[in-house]
Amino acid sequence: TNGGNESFFSALNYVSGKLSNKWEKELLKEFSTVCDMVSSFSDEEKKLIRTLILGVKNGMDNDLSVFSSKDGIKAFQVEKDLINYCRQIGGVPGLFWYEVYNSYFQGTMGSRDMKKAAYSIGTGLQLTNIIKDINEDLSKGRCYFPLEHLKNKGLDPADLFKKEKI
């Protein structure tokens, strides 16, 4: 790390000492090492990482904007919101891994259909995670199922806790 970043890394180290999650602490303590490693990547590799981080960040921003309130269970309003979120959180990483594997295999996975499939699979995996985590998410006030679909079935997010309703 260069001298101009020392105060930044010092601040991260200070913050890491305040965290209770040991993995978050470790991530912040090793952040300068990660930065050094990434600085050795090619411009193309850095671009892939920036795209990945930006996509996931946008999904996380979306998540926070919908679910930041502590007042009851919040839900996406329409299916488009859910699909957009899953594309950011799952589809963008799917594209990232496609590009990593394609690079490793020296472009042999280069078909446009394979790239689209990677995006779709990543999006689908995020949808699967939503289903898998429904109880935990509901207990935290998060319902990823769109209100438009729940309302069409005469349900609201709180009804998903009631077995007799679903």
C-alpha positions, 0 to 999 in steps of 0.5 A: 500500500502506498503512503497516501492510503495509510490513514484509510487502512488505519481507519479500517483497522480501527473500525474492524476492532469495533465489529462483532462478526469475526469474518467482517473483522478479518475482511477489513483487517486484510483489505490492504492485502486484497487491494495490493493483490487487485492492483496486480490484475490486468485492466480487463480483470479489474473491469470485471471486478468493478462490474461485479461489485457495482452490480451487487452493490446496486442490488444491495442498495435496492434491498436496503431501500425496500427493506430499511424500515422496521415497521412490519414486513416489507415486500417488493411491489411488483414482479419487475422489482424482484427480477431486477434485484435477482439480476443484480445479485445473481445474474451479474455474478453469473456473468462474472463467473462466465467471463472468468471461466471463459478466460481460463478456457481461452475463449472456448465458452465464447458463445453468446448463448452461453453468456446469456445462460450464465446470466439466467442461471445466476438470476435463477439461483438467486430466486432459489435462495429467496425461496430457501431463506423465506422463513429467515427473511420474513422473521427479519421483515423482508418478503421478496415475493411481490405484493402484486402476486400475494394480493392476487391470491388474497394474501399479504406478507404476514400470511406467509407465516400462517400455514393454513393460509398458504 
